[in-house]
Amino acid sequence: MVAPESSGAVRVMMVFCTFPQREDAVRIGTALVERGLAACVNVCPGVESIYRWEGKTEQAEEVLAIFKISAVRFADFEIVLSKMHPYDVPEIVGIHADSVSAAYVRWVCGAE
């Protein structure tokens, strides 16, 4: 495992993003992987979301995408995802991984 305290601190992020339909998540996820902005994306259909939008409580079935990216690519990843995403305000939540196997870090960061 690579821990944050080690030299070359963990550079892997998981980015969560919801989409209105599976097709959107697959199309955009594929484009981000092909552009080298993400190493991998998991598409998880059937997420029930409850949220506030324009002063009202809304409820919708969405698709959750979990991207694995190199942290140094987050700014570029966010710009491209925001431009491609069908929502006005897409959920783009990046979380630094605390502990990641060294081999996985090499793979994710090598996919740049």
VMD Tcl script that builds the backbone (N, CA, C; Angstrom):
set m [mol new atoms 336]
animate dup $m
set s [atomselect $m all]
$s set {name element resname resid chain x y z} {
  {N N MET 1 A 0.824 -1.194 0.000}
  {CA C MET 1 A 0.000 0.000 0.000}
  {C C MET 1 A 0.862 1.250 0.000}
  {N N VAL 2 A 0.378 2.248 -0.674}
  {CA C VAL 2 A 1.032 3.551 -0.657}
  {C C VAL 2 A 0.208 4.425 0.275}
  {N N ALA 3 A 0.820 4.942 1.307}
  {CA C ALA 3 A 0.124 5.793 2.273}
  {C C ALA 3 A 0.433 7.248 1.988}
  {N N PRO 4 A -0.434 8.168 2.414}
  {CA C PRO 4 A -0.219 9.586 2.139}
  {C C PRO 4 A 1.104 10.128 2.652}
  {N N GLU 5 A 1.637 9.547 3.717}
  {CA C GLU 5 A 2.864 10.069 4.305}
  {C C GLU 5 A 4.095 9.689 3.497}
  {N N SER 6 A 3.975 8.694 2.627}
  {CA C SER 6 A 5.145 8.234 1.891}
  {C C SER 6 A 5.563 9.257 0.847}
  {N N SER 7 A 6.806 9.126 0.404}
  {CA C SER 7 A 7.263 10.051 -0.637}
  {C C SER 7 A 6.443 9.787 -1.888}
  {N N GLY 8 A 6.151 10.827 -2.634}
  {CA C GLY 8 A 5.270 10.683 -3.787}
  {C C GLY 8 A 3.879 10.340 -3.305}
  {N N ALA 9 A 3.324 11.150 -2.413}
  {CA C ALA 9 A 2.027 10.893 -1.785}
  {C C ALA 9 A 1.007 10.382 -2.790}
  {N N VAL 10 A 0.023 9.721 -2.278}
  {CA C VAL 10 A -1.008 9.110 -3.111}
  {C C VAL 10 A -1.556 10.131 -4.095}
  {N N ARG 11 A -1.579 9.740 -5.320}
  {CA C ARG 11 A -2.009 10.641 -6.380}
  {C C ARG 11 A -3.290 10.187 -7.041}
  {N N VAL 12 A -4.009 9.289 -6.413}
  {CA C VAL 12 A -5.239 8.769 -6.997}
  {C C VAL 12 A -6.440 9.445 -6.345}
  {N N MET 13 A -7.394 9.829 -7.182}
  {CA C MET 13 A -8.655 10.373 -6.691}
  {C C MET 13 A -9.796 9.522 -7.231}
  {N N MET 14 A -10.854 9.464 -6.445}
  {CA C MET 14 A -12.116 8.905 -6.909}
  {C C MET 14 A -13.041 10.093 -7.084}
  {N N VAL 15 A -13.674 10.173 -8.243}
  {CA C VAL 15 A -14.580 11.281 -8.523}
  {C C VAL 15 A -15.968 10.711 -8.745}
  {N N PHE 16 A -16.924 11.220 -7.976}
  {CA C PHE 16 A -18.308 10.785 -8.065}
  {C C PHE 16 A -19.092 11.778 -8.913}
  {N N CYS 17 A -19.917 11.256 -9.804}
  {CA C CYS 17 A -20.725 12.111 -10.666}
  {C C CYS 17 A -22.002 11.362 -11.036}
  {N N THR 18 A -23.149 12.007 -10.868}
  {CA C THR 18 A -24.405 11.396 -11.275}
  {C C THR 18 A -24.819 11.881 -12.654}
  {N N PHE 19 A -25.555 11.030 -13.342}
  {CA C PHE 19 A -26.042 11.297 -14.691}
  {C C PHE 19 A -27.527 10.954 -14.769}
  {N N PRO 20 A -28.247 11.589 -15.691}
  {CA C PRO 20 A -29.673 11.294 -15.800}
  {C C PRO 20 A -29.954 9.913 -16.392}
  {N N GLN 21 A -29.064 9.429 -17.252}
  {CA C GLN 21 A -29.285 8.140 -17.911}
  {C C GLN 21 A -27.967 7.382 -18.056}
  {N N ARG 22 A -28.081 6.056 -18.114}
  {CA C ARG 22 A -26.918 5.194 -18.267}
  {C C ARG 22 A -26.131 5.556 -19.532}
  {N N GLU 23 A -26.829 5.824 -20.611}
  {CA C GLU 23 A -26.178 6.127 -21.883}
  {C C GLU 23 A -25.273 7.354 -21.758}
  {N N ASP 24 A -25.720 8.369 -21.006}
  {CA C ASP 24 A -24.894 9.563 -20.791}
  {C C ASP 24 A -23.615 9.196 -20.046}
  {N N ALA 25 A -23.760 8.410 -18.978}
  {CA C ALA 25 A -22.606 8.020 -18.165}
  {C C ALA 25 A -21.613 7.202 -18.979}
  {N N VAL 26 A -22.107 6.272 -19.778}
  {CA C VAL 26 A -21.228 5.423 -20.591}
  {C C VAL 26 A -20.536 6.245 -21.674}
  {N N ARG 27 A -21.276 7.092 -22.367}
  {CA C ARG 27 A -20.703 7.900 -23.449}
  {C C ARG 27 A -19.629 8.854 -22.927}
  {N N ILE 28 A -19.954 9.573 -21.858}
  {CA C ILE 28 A -19.013 10.545 -21.307}
  {C C ILE 28 A -17.857 9.839 -20.610}
  {N N GLY 29 A -18.165 8.778 -19.873}
  {CA C GLY 29 A -17.105 8.006 -19.215}
  {C C GLY 29 A -16.113 7.441 -20.210}
  {N N THR 30 A -16.619 6.900 -21.308}
  {CA C THR 30 A -15.750 6.358 -22.352}
  {C C THR 30 A -14.866 7.455 -22.944}
  {N N ALA 31 A -15.449 8.605 -23.198}
  {CA C ALA 31 A -14.672 9.722 -23.765}
  {C C ALA 31 A -13.564 10.161 -22.820}
  {N N LEU 32 A -13.845 10.215 -21.524}
  {CA C LEU 32 A -12.829 10.636 -20.558}
  {C C LEU 32 A -11.716 9.606 -20.432}
  {N N VAL 33 A -12.058 8.330 -20.503}
  {CA C VAL 33 A -11.036 7.282 -20.478}
  {C C VAL 33 A -10.208 7.348 -21.762}
  {N N GLU 34 A -10.870 7.490 -22.903}
  {CA C GLU 34 A -10.142 7.545 -24.172}
  {C C GLU 34 A -9.213 8.751 -24.260}
  {N N ARG 35 A -9.586 9.869 -23.624}
  {CA C ARG 35 A -8.738 11.070 -23.623}
  {C C ARG 35 A -7.624 10.993 -22.580}
  {N N GLY 36 A -7.610 9.933 -21.775}
  {CA C GLY 36 A -6.583 9.781 -20.755}
  {C C GLY 36 A -6.822 10.612 -19.507}
  {N N LEU 37 A -8.030 11.156 -19.363}
  {CA C LEU 37 A -8.341 11.954 -18.172}
  {C C LEU 37 A -8.829 11.093 -17.021}
  {N N ALA 38 A -9.232 9.876 -17.312}
  {CA C ALA 38 A -9.631 8.911 -16.281}
  {C C ALA 38 A -9.029 7.562 -16.656}
  {N N ALA 39 A -8.640 6.808 -15.651}
  {CA C ALA 39 A -8.109 5.469 -15.904}
  {C C ALA 39 A -9.239 4.460 -16.018}
  {N N CYS 40 A -10.327 4.728 -15.299}
  {CA C CYS 40 A -11.409 3.765 -15.186}
  {C C CYS 40 A -12.671 4.490 -14.750}
  {N N VAL 41 A -13.816 3.959 -15.126}
  {CA C VAL 41 A -15.088 4.472 -14.620}
  {C C VAL 41 A -16.016 3.294 -14.353}
  {N N ASN 42 A -16.644 3.307 -13.195}
  {CA C ASN 42 A -17.670 2.327 -12.870}
  {C C ASN 42 A -19.017 3.012 -13.045}
  {N N VAL 43 A -19.920 2.388 -13.783}
  {CA C VAL 43 A -21.248 2.935 -14.013}
  {C C VAL 43 A -22.229 2.121 -13.180}
  {N N CYS 44 A -22.886 2.806 -12.242}
  {CA C CYS 44 A -23.766 2.151 -11.283}
  {C C CYS 44 A -25.194 2.673 -11.446}
  {N N PRO 45 A -26.027 1.965 -12.192}
  {CA C PRO 45 A -27.393 2.432 -12.401}
  {C C PRO 45 A -28.265 2.215 -11.167}
  {N N GLY 46 A -29.423 2.853 -11.168}
  {CA C GLY 46 A -30.406 2.611 -10.115}
  {C C GLY 46 A -30.192 3.390 -8.841}
  {N N VAL 47 A -29.572 4.570 -8.912}
  {CA C VAL 47 A -29.359 5.397 -7.727}
  {C C VAL 47 A -30.571 6.315 -7.570}
  {N N GLU 48 A -31.155 6.324 -6.409}
  {CA C GLU 48 A -32.281 7.218 -6.119}
  {C C GLU 48 A -31.738 8.467 -5.446}
  {N N SER 49 A -31.971 9.618 -6.048}
  {CA C SER 49 A -31.448 10.878 -5.521}
  {C C SER 49 A -32.579 11.779 -5.059}
  {N N ILE 50 A -32.385 12.395 -3.918}
  {CA C ILE 50 A -33.317 13.381 -3.367}
  {C C ILE 50 A -32.488 14.633 -3.135}
  {N N TYR 51 A -32.927 15.756 -3.697}
  {CA C TYR 51 A -32.106 16.962 -3.664}
  {C C TYR 51 A -32.980 18.204 -3.789}
  {N N ARG 52 A -32.389 19.356 -3.467}
  {CA C ARG 52 A -33.072 20.644 -3.645}
  {C C ARG 52 A -32.624 21.243 -4.964}
  {N N TRP 53 A -33.570 21.728 -5.747}
  {CA C TRP 53 A -33.254 22.396 -6.999}
  {C C TRP 53 A -34.277 23.491 -7.239}
  {N N GLU 54 A -33.793 24.696 -7.398}
  {CA C GLU 54 A -34.633 25.861 -7.648}
  {C C GLU 54 A -35.757 25.977 -6.618}
  {N N GLY 55 A -35.383 25.784 -5.349}
  {CA C GLY 55 A -36.302 25.980 -4.240}
  {C C GLY 55 A -37.251 24.839 -3.952}
  {N N LYS 56 A -37.151 23.750 -4.680}
  {CA C LYS 56 A -38.047 22.608 -4.470}
  {C C LYS 56 A -37.256 21.349 -4.169}
  {N N THR 57 A -37.863 20.479 -3.382}
  {CA C THR 57 A -37.270 19.166 -3.150}
  {C C THR 57 A -37.663 18.274 -4.319}
  {N N GLU 58 A -36.655 17.681 -4.944}
  {CA C GLU 58 A -36.860 16.822 -6.106}
  {C C GLU 58 A -36.414 15.401 -5.784}
  {N N GLN 59 A -36.899 14.465 -6.563}
  {CA C GLN 59 A -36.499 13.068 -6.438}
  {C C GLN 59 A -36.368 12.511 -7.849}
  {N N ALA 60 A -35.278 11.809 -8.116}
  {CA C ALA 60 A -35.048 11.270 -9.454}
  {C C ALA 60 A -34.198 10.013 -9.384}
  {N N GLU 61 A -34.424 9.125 -10.331}
  {CA C GLU 61 A -33.537 7.981 -10.478}
  {C C GLU 61 A -32.385 8.431 -11.372}
  {N N GLU 62 A -31.162 8.173 -10.920}
  {CA C GLU 62 A -29.982 8.588 -11.649}
  {C C GLU 62 A -29.015 7.422 -11.779}
  {N N VAL 63 A -27.929 7.678 -12.463}
  {CA C VAL 63 A -26.844 6.716 -12.618}
  {C C VAL 63 A -25.608 7.341 -12.001}
  {N N LEU 64 A -24.947 6.615 -11.118}
  {CA C LEU 64 A -23.733 7.102 -10.480}
  {C C LEU 64 A -22.518 6.576 -11.237}
  {N N ALA 65 A -21.619 7.471 -11.579}
  {CA C ALA 65 A -20.342 7.072 -12.177}
  {C C ALA 65 A -19.245 7.370 -11.159}
  {N N ILE 66 A -18.361 6.405 -10.986}
  {CA C ILE 66 A -17.220 6.562 -10.098}
  {C C ILE 66 A -15.971 6.468 -10.965}
  {N N PHE 67 A -15.291 7.597 -11.096}
  {CA C PHE 67 A -14.094 7.680 -11.913}
  {C C PHE 67 A -12.865 7.521 -11.030}
  {N N LYS 68 A -11.846 6.827 -11.525}
  {CA C LYS 68 A -10.545 6.771 -10.868}
  {C C LYS 68 A -9.592 7.563 -11.741}
  {N N ILE 69 A -9.000 8.611 -11.145}
  {CA C ILE 69 A -8.152 9.508 -11.924}
  {C C ILE 69 A -6.869 9.824 -11.164}
  {N N SER 70 A -5.892 10.310 -11.909}
  {CA C SER 70 A -4.687 10.860 -11.303}
  {C C SER 70 A -5.045 12.258 -10.790}
  {N N ALA 71 A -4.697 12.549 -9.550}
  {CA C ALA 71 A -5.062 13.830 -8.942}
  {C C ALA 71 A -4.532 15.026 -9.731}
  {N N VAL 72 A -3.394 14.878 -10.373}
  {CA C VAL 72 A -2.834 16.000 -11.128}
  {C C VAL 72 A -3.677 16.339 -12.354}
  {N N ARG 73 A -4.560 15.448 -12.753}
  {CA C ARG 73 A -5.419 15.683 -13.918}
  {C C ARG 73 A -6.801 16.213 -13.539}
  {N N PHE 74 A -7.052 16.427 -12.239}
  {CA C PHE 74 A -8.406 16.794 -11.808}
  {C C PHE 74 A -8.925 18.059 -12.490}
  {N N ALA 75 A -8.132 19.104 -12.577}
  {CA C ALA 75 A -8.599 20.365 -13.167}
  {C C ALA 75 A -9.042 20.157 -14.619}
  {N N ASP 76 A -8.231 19.468 -15.410}
  {CA C ASP 76 A -8.594 19.190 -16.801}
  {C C ASP 76 A -9.817 18.277 -16.871}
  {N N PHE 77 A -9.836 17.259 -16.020}
  {CA C PHE 77 A -10.970 16.328 -15.960}
  {C C PHE 77 A -12.258 17.086 -15.672}
  {N N GLU 78 A -12.229 17.965 -14.687}
  {CA C GLU 78 A -13.424 18.724 -14.300}
  {C C GLU 78 A -13.924 19.617 -15.442}
  {N N ILE 79 A -13.016 20.280 -16.127}
  {CA C ILE 79 A -13.408 21.156 -17.243}
  {C C ILE 79 A -14.104 20.354 -18.343}
  {N N VAL 80 A -13.494 19.257 -18.747}
  {CA C VAL 80 A -14.062 18.450 -19.834}
  {C C VAL 80 A -15.386 17.823 -19.404}
  {N N LEU 81 A -15.435 17.262 -18.207}
  {CA C LEU 81 A -16.678 16.653 -17.733}
  {C C LEU 81 A -17.796 17.688 -17.656}
  {N N SER 82 A -17.505 18.864 -17.146}
  {CA C SER 82 A -18.519 19.920 -17.041}
  {C C SER 82 A -19.068 20.304 -18.413}
  {N N LYS 83 A -18.203 20.384 -19.408}
  {CA C LYS 83 A -18.643 20.756 -20.763}
  {C C LYS 83 A -19.495 19.673 -21.410}
  {N N MET 84 A -19.190 18.413 -21.121}
  {CA C MET 84 A -19.903 17.299 -21.748}
  {C C MET 84 A -21.192 16.918 -21.027}
  {N N HIS 85 A -21.299 17.260 -19.763}
  {CA C HIS 85 A -22.390 16.793 -18.911}
  {C C HIS 85 A -23.708 17.474 -19.267}
  {N N PRO 86 A -24.818 16.719 -19.252}
  {CA C PRO 86 A -26.112 17.313 -19.593}
  {C C PRO 86 A -26.726 18.201 -18.500}
  {N N TYR 87 A -26.270 18.101 -17.253}
  {CA C TYR 87 A -26.839 18.917 -16.182}
  {C C TYR 87 A -26.230 20.318 -16.187}
  {N N ASP 88 A -27.021 21.308 -15.743}
  {CA C ASP 88 A -26.515 22.675 -15.576}
  {C C ASP 88 A -25.426 22.724 -14.506}
  {N N VAL 89 A -25.642 21.989 -13.426}
  {CA C VAL 89 A -24.691 21.936 -12.312}
  {C C VAL 89 A -24.416 20.463 -12.004}
  {N N PRO 90 A -23.467 19.858 -12.715}
  {CA C PRO 90 A -23.197 18.443 -12.453}
  {C C PRO 90 A -22.504 18.231 -11.110}
  {N N GLU 91 A -22.807 17.097 -10.510}
  {CA C GLU 91 A -22.109 16.679 -9.288}
  {C C GLU 91 A -20.727 16.195 -9.707}
  {N N ILE 92 A -19.704 16.903 -9.279}
  {CA C ILE 92 A -18.320 16.474 -9.526}
  {C C ILE 92 A -17.617 16.568 -8.180}
  {N N VAL 93 A -17.510 15.425 -7.504}
  {CA C VAL 93 A -16.956 15.384 -6.157}
  {C C VAL 93 A -15.719 14.490 -6.177}
  {N N GLY 94 A -14.560 15.096 -6.017}
  {CA C GLY 94 A -13.304 14.355 -6.015}
  {C C GLY 94 A -12.819 14.111 -4.605}
  {N N ILE 95 A -12.439 12.883 -4.334}
  {CA C ILE 95 A -11.948 12.492 -3.015}
  {C C ILE 95 A -10.580 11.836 -3.187}
  {N N HIS 96 A -9.592 12.342 -2.468}
  {CA C HIS 96 A -8.262 11.733 -2.510}
  {C C HIS 96 A -8.307 10.392 -1.786}
  {N N ALA 97 A -7.752 9.384 -2.404}
  {CA C ALA 97 A -7.697 8.057 -1.798}
  {C C ALA 97 A -6.641 8.061 -0.700}
  {N N ASP 98 A -6.985 7.586 0.481}
  {CA C ASP 98 A -6.061 7.561 1.608}
  {C C ASP 98 A -4.984 6.496 1.461}
  {N N SER 99 A -5.389 5.323 1.051}
  {CA C SER 99 A -4.446 4.213 0.899}
  {C C SER 99 A -4.786 3.460 -0.371}
  {N N VAL 100 A -3.779 3.275 -1.204}
  {CA C VAL 100 A -3.979 2.632 -2.498}
  {C C VAL 100 A -2.790 1.715 -2.742}
  {N N SER 101 A -3.038 0.550 -3.305}
  {CA C SER 101 A -1.911 -0.334 -3.588}
  {C C SER 101 A -0.980 0.351 -4.586}
  {N N ALA 102 A 0.299 0.122 -4.413}
  {CA C ALA 102 A 1.304 0.758 -5.270}
  {C C ALA 102 A 1.088 0.403 -6.737}
  {N N ALA 103 A 0.711 -0.835 -6.996}
  {CA C ALA 103 A 0.487 -1.263 -8.376}
  {C C ALA 103 A -0.694 -0.509 -8.989}
  {N N TYR 104 A -1.742 -0.267 -8.203}
  {CA C TYR 104 A -2.907 0.452 -8.725}
  {C C TYR 104 A -2.570 1.918 -8.985}
  {N N VAL 105 A -1.785 2.517 -8.100}
  {CA C VAL 105 A -1.348 3.905 -8.316}
  {C C VAL 105 A -0.575 3.995 -9.625}
  {N N ARG 106 A 0.346 3.069 -9.845}
  {CA C ARG 106 A 1.121 3.065 -11.083}
  {C C ARG 106 A 0.202 2.938 -12.289}
  {N N TRP 107 A -0.802 2.069 -12.196}
  {CA C TRP 107 A -1.721 1.869 -13.308}
  {C C TRP 107 A -2.557 3.118 -13.576}
  {N N VAL 108 A -3.152 3.688 -12.528}
  {CA C VAL 108 A -3.989 4.880 -12.702}
  {C C VAL 108 A -3.162 6.033 -13.238}
  {N N CYS 109 A -2.017 6.265 -12.647}
  {CA C CYS 109 A -1.194 7.399 -13.072}
  {C C CYS 109 A -0.499 7.130 -14.401}
  {N N GLY 110 A -0.313 5.898 -14.739}
  {CA C GLY 110 A 0.264 5.544 -16.031}
  {C C GLY 110 A -0.727 5.690 -17.166}
  {N N ALA 111 A -2.025 5.758 -16.829}
  {CA C ALA 111 A -3.065 5.904 -17.853}
  {C C ALA 111 A -3.166 7.342 -18.330}
  {N N GLU 112 A -2.365 8.243 -17.750}
  {CA C GLU 112 A -2.377 9.645 -18.169}
  {C C GLU 112 A -1.974 9.723 -19.600}
}
mol reanalyze $m
mol bondsrecalc $m
mol representation Tube
mol addrep $m
